[in-house]
Amino acid sequence: MIRFLVQRLGLSVIVLLGVSAIVFFALFLNGDPAALMLPPTASRAEIDAYRHAMGFDDPVLLQYFRYLAHAVTGDLGTSLRFGLPVTGLIAERLPATALLAVTALTWSTALGLALGVAAAVTRGTAWDLLVRLVALSGQAIPVFWLGLLLLLLFALRWRMLPTGGYGEARHLVLPAVALGAYYMSAVTRLVRVSLIEALGQDYVRTARAKGLSSSRVVLRHALRNALVPVVTVQAMQFASLLGGALVTEIIFAWPGIGRLAVQAIQNRDFPLVQAVVLLSACVFVAINLLTDIAYAVLNPRVRL
C-alpha cells in the first residue's frame, strides 16, 4: 500500500509541474506580457518600466523557476484588477463554490444512487424504463437552459425563490438543482449498468445460493463493486465543480471561482487567470489521488 501511495504521489507531482509550466509559458504566447497586462493607452516608457518591475526582462527559465518558488509558498502574484494577492481573492470565493459543489453533488449522488439501484433490480419493467427516460432527459438538457427555466418558473412567475444572490439557504436551491441535474442522471445510468453487471457475477449467484436475502445480496455484495466506477466519475465531477461551475455561477449571480475567472479574463487579469487555472489543476490532482486511494480500499486488487 505504501509503494502504491508513493507512486501516485510521484505522478501527481509530475502532473503539477507540467501544468505549472503550461500555465506560465502560455503568458508569452501572445507576445510581450507587459504590453498585454497594461491598458492599450500605456506609453512605451510605462511598458518598459512595468516589464522591469515584474522581471519580464529576465531569461524566461529564470522567470519560471522564480514563479515556481513563489507558488510553492502560496504567492501566486497580485491581481491587476483588484490590486490584491490572488490567493486571497480565490480563498474569498472558494467557500461559495465549495458550498454549491458539495450541495449539488450530494443530492445528485444520493438520488442517482437510489434510482440506479431501483432500475437495476427491476430491469425490464416500466419503472426501469421511466428511470432511464428521466436520466436521459437530465443529461440531454443543457445546464444554462435548465437554469434559465428554473429562474422563469420558480423566481419570476411563482416568486418562490430568489433569482440570485448568496448568503441564505433559499439562494442555494435553484443553482444546486440546475447544477446537479446532469450529475444525477449520469450517476443513475452508471449505477444501473454497473449493478446489472455485478449481479451477473459468480459471487452474487453464490450468495443467493446460500440463502441470503435479495436486499443483502444487492447492497452488501454487488453494490460495493458497482460503486468503483461511480467513485471515479463523481470524484472528477467534484474536482471540476471546485474549479468553478462557470455557467451556473453567472446565471444565478453566485460569487464563486467560476465567476471570478470570467471577470479576470474580461479584465485581462493574467495573474488571476493563472492562479485559477493552477488551482483547478491542483484540485483535480488531489481528487484523483484520493480516488486512487478509495479504489485501493474498495478493491484491493487495484494496488497490484
C-alpha positions in Angstrom: 0.0 0.0 0.0 2.9 2.4 0.8 4.5 1.7 -2.5 1.2 2.3 -4.3 0.8 5.7 -2.5 4.4 6.8 -3.2 3.9 6.0 -7.0 0.7 8.0 -7.1 2.3 10.9 -5.2 5.2 11.0 -7.6 2.9 11.0 -10.6 0.9 13.8 -9.0 4.0 16.0 -8.6 5.0 15.5 -12.2 1.5 16.5 -13.4 1.5 19.6 -11.3 4.9 20.6 -12.6 3.7 20.1 -16.2 0.6 22.2 -15.6 2.5 25.0 -13.9 4.9 25.1 -16.9 1.9 25.3 -19.4 0.2 28.0 -17.3 3.3 30.1 -17.0 4.6 29.8 -20.6 1.1 30.4 -22.1 1.5 34.0 -20.9 4.3 34.5 -23.5 2.4 33.1 -26.5 0.7 36.4 -27.4 3.8 38.5 -27.3 5.1 40.9 -24.6 3.3 40.1 -21.3 3.9 43.6 -20.0 2.1 45.2 -23.0 -0.7 42.7 -22.6 -1.3 43.5 -18.9 -1.2 47.2 -19.3 -4.0 49.3 -20.8 -3.8 49.9 -24.6 -3.1 53.6 -23.9 0.1 52.9 -21.9 3.2 54.5 -23.3 6.4 52.7 -24.3 8.2 54.1 -21.2 5.4 52.8 -19.0 5.6 49.4 -20.6 9.4 49.2 -20.2 9.1 50.3 -16.6 6.4 47.7 -15.9 8.4 45.0 -17.7 11.4 45.7 -15.5 9.4 45.9 -12.3 7.7 42.5 -13.0 11.0 40.9 -14.0 9.9 40.1 -17.6 13.3 41.3 -18.9 15.0 38.3 -17.2 15.5 35.0 -19.0 12.3 33.0 -19.4 13.6 30.0 -17.5 14.7 32.1 -14.6 11.3 33.7 -14.5 9.6 30.2 -14.5 11.8 29.0 -11.6 11.1 32.2 -9.7 7.4 31.7 -10.3 7.6 28.1 -9.0 9.4 29.2 -5.9 6.7 31.8 -5.2 3.9 29.3 -6.0 5.2 26.7 -3.5 5.0 29.3 -0.7 1.4 30.3 -1.8 2.4 33.5 -3.6 0.8 33.5 -7.0 1.1 37.2 -7.7 -1.1 40.3 -7.4 -4.3 40.9 -9.2 -4.1 43.6 -11.8 -7.8 44.5 -11.5 -8.2 44.4 -7.7 -4.6 45.2 -6.6 -4.8 42.3 -4.0 -3.0 39.0 -3.7 -4.7 36.5 -6.0 -4.6 33.8 -3.3 -6.7 35.9 -1.0 -9.2 36.6 -3.8 -9.5 32.9 -4.5 -9.7 32.0 -0.8 -12.6 34.5 -0.5 -14.6 32.9 -3.4 -13.7 29.3 -2.7 -16.3 28.7 0.2 -19.1 29.8 -2.1 -18.0 27.4 -4.9 -17.4 24.6 -2.4 -20.8 25.0 -0.9 -22.5 24.9 -4.3 -20.4 21.9 -5.4 -21.0 19.9 -2.3 -24.7 20.6 -2.2 -25.2 19.8 -5.9 -23.1 16.6 -5.8 -24.6 15.4 -2.5 -28.2 15.4 -3.7 -27.4 14.2 -7.2 -25.3 11.3 -5.9 -27.9 10.2 -3.3 -30.8 10.4 -5.7 -28.9 8.9 -8.6 -27.7 6.0 -6.5 -31.3 5.3 -5.3 -32.7 5.5 -8.8 -29.9 3.4 -10.3 -30.3 0.6 -7.8 -34.1 0.6 -8.2 -33.7 0.4 -12.0 -31.1 -2.4 -11.9 -33.2 -4.6 -9.6 -36.3 -4.0 -11.7 -34.6 -4.4 -15.1 -37.0 -4.6 -18.0 -40.1 -3.2 -16.1 -42.0 0.0 -16.6 -40.1 1.5 -13.6 -36.8 0.8 -15.2 -37.9 2.5 -18.5 -39.1 5.5 -16.6 -35.8 5.9 -14.7 -33.9 5.6 -17.9 -36.0 8.3 -19.6 -35.5 10.6 -16.6 -31.7 10.0 -16.7 -31.5 10.6 -20.4 -33.5 13.8 -20.1 -31.3 15.1 -17.4 -28.2 14.6 -19.5 -29.7 16.0 -22.6 -30.8 19.3 -21.1 -28.0 21.9 -21.1 -27.3 23.5 -17.7 -27.8 27.0 -18.9 -31.2 26.2 -20.3 -32.3 24.4 -17.2 -31.1 27.3 -15.1 -33.0 29.8 -17.1 -36.1 27.7 -17.0 -35.9 27.4 -13.2 -35.5 31.1 -12.9 -38.5 31.8 -15.1 -40.7 29.4 -13.2 -39.7 29.5 -9.5 -38.3 33.0 -9.3 -40.1 35.2 -11.8 -43.5 33.5 -12.3 -44.2 31.8 -9.0 -41.9 34.0 -6.9 -41.0 31.1 -4.6 -37.2 31.6 -4.6 -34.8 34.5 -5.4 -33.3 35.0 -8.8 -29.7 35.0 -7.4 -27.5 36.0 -4.5 -25.7 34.3 -1.8 -25.9 34.1 2.0 -29.2 32.2 2.7 -30.3 28.6 2.1 -33.0 29.7 -0.3 -30.3 31.3 -2.5 -28.7 27.8 -2.9 -31.8 25.9 -4.1 -32.0 26.8 -7.7 -28.3 26.8 -8.6 -27.8 23.5 -6.8 -30.7 21.9 -8.6 -29.6 23.2 -12.0 -26.0 22.1 -11.5 -26.8 18.7 -10.0 -29.4 17.5 -12.5 -26.8 16.4 -15.1 -24.7 14.6 -12.5 -27.8 12.9 -11.0 -28.6 11.5 -14.5 -25.0 10.3 -15.0 -24.9 8.6 -11.7 -28.2 6.9 -12.3 -27.2 5.4 -15.6 -23.7 4.4 -14.4 -25.1 2.7 -11.2 -27.7 0.8 -13.2 -25.2 -0.5 -15.7 -22.5 -1.4 -13.1 -25.0 -3.1 -10.8 -26.6 -5.1 -13.6 -23.1 -6.4 -14.5 -22.2 -7.1 -10.9 -25.5 -9.0 -10.3 -24.5 -11.4 -13.0 -21.2 -12.4 -11.4 -20.5 -15.8 -9.8 -20.1 -14.4 -6.3 -23.6 -13.0 -6.4 -25.0 -16.3 -7.5 -23.1 -18.0 -4.7 -24.5 -15.5 -2.2 -28.0 -16.2 -3.4 -27.4 -20.0 -3.2 -26.5 -19.5 0.4 -30.0 -18.2 1.1 -29.1 -14.6 1.6 -31.9 -12.1 1.2 -32.1 -10.1 -2.1 -31.5 -6.8 -0.3 -28.4 -8.1 1.4 -27.1 -9.5 -1.8 -27.6 -6.3 -3.7 -26.5 -3.8 -1.0 -23.7 -5.7 0.7 -22.2 -7.7 -2.1 -23.0 -6.4 -5.6 -23.3 -2.7 -4.9 -19.8 -2.4 -3.4 -18.1 -3.5 -6.6 -20.6 -1.5 -8.7 -19.6 1.7 -6.8 -16.0 1.6 -8.1 -16.7 3.5 -11.4 -19.1 5.8 -9.6 -16.4 6.9 -7.2 -14.2 7.8 -10.2 -16.8 9.7 -12.1 -18.1 11.7 -9.0 -14.6 12.4 -7.8 -13.7 14.0 -11.2 -17.1 15.8 -11.3 -16.4 17.3 -7.8 -13.0 18.4 -8.9 -14.4 20.2 -11.9 -17.1 21.8 -9.8 -14.5 23.1 -7.3 -12.6 24.6 -10.2 -15.7 26.7 -10.8 -19.2 26.0 -12.1 -18.9 28.9 -14.5 -22.3 28.9 -16.3 -24.3 28.3 -13.2 -22.5 30.9 -11.2 -23.1 33.5 -13.9 -26.8 32.7 -14.3 -27.5 32.9 -10.6 -25.0 35.6 -9.7 -23.2 33.2 -7.4 -19.9 34.7 -6.1 -17.7 31.7 -6.8 -14.4 30.9 -8.5 -16.0 30.4 -11.9 -17.5 33.9 -11.9 -14.2 35.3 -10.7 -12.4 33.6 -13.6 -14.7 35.2 -16.1 -14.1 38.6 -14.6 -10.4 38.0 -14.7 -10.5 37.1 -18.4 -12.6 40.1 -19.3 -10.2 42.4 -17.4 -7.1 40.7 -18.8 -6.0 40.0 -15.3 -3.4 37.4 -16.2 -2.0 36.6 -12.7 -5.6 35.9 -11.5 -6.3 33.7 -14.5 -3.1 31.8 -14.0 -3.9 31.2 -10.3 -7.4 30.0 -11.1 -6.1 27.5 -13.7 -3.4 26.3 -11.4 -5.8 25.9 -8.5 -8.2 23.8 -10.7 -5.3 21.6 -11.7 -4.3 21.1 -8.0 -7.8 20.2 -7.1 -8.0 17.7 -10.0 -4.7 16.1 -9.0 -5.7 15.9 -5.3 -9.1 14.4 -6.0 -7.6 11.9 -8.4 -5.1 10.9 -5.8 -7.9 10.4 -3.2 -9.9 8.4 -5.8 -6.9 6.1 -6.3 -6.8 5.5 -2.6 -10.5 4.9 -2.5 -10.1 2.4 -5.3 -7.4 0.5 -3.3 -9.8 0.4 -0.3 -12.9 -0.8 -2.3 -10.9 -3.2 -4.4 -7.5 -4.3 -3.1 -6.6 -5.8 -6.5 -6.1 -2.2 -7.8 -2.9 -2.0 -5.7 -1.4 -4.7 -7.9 
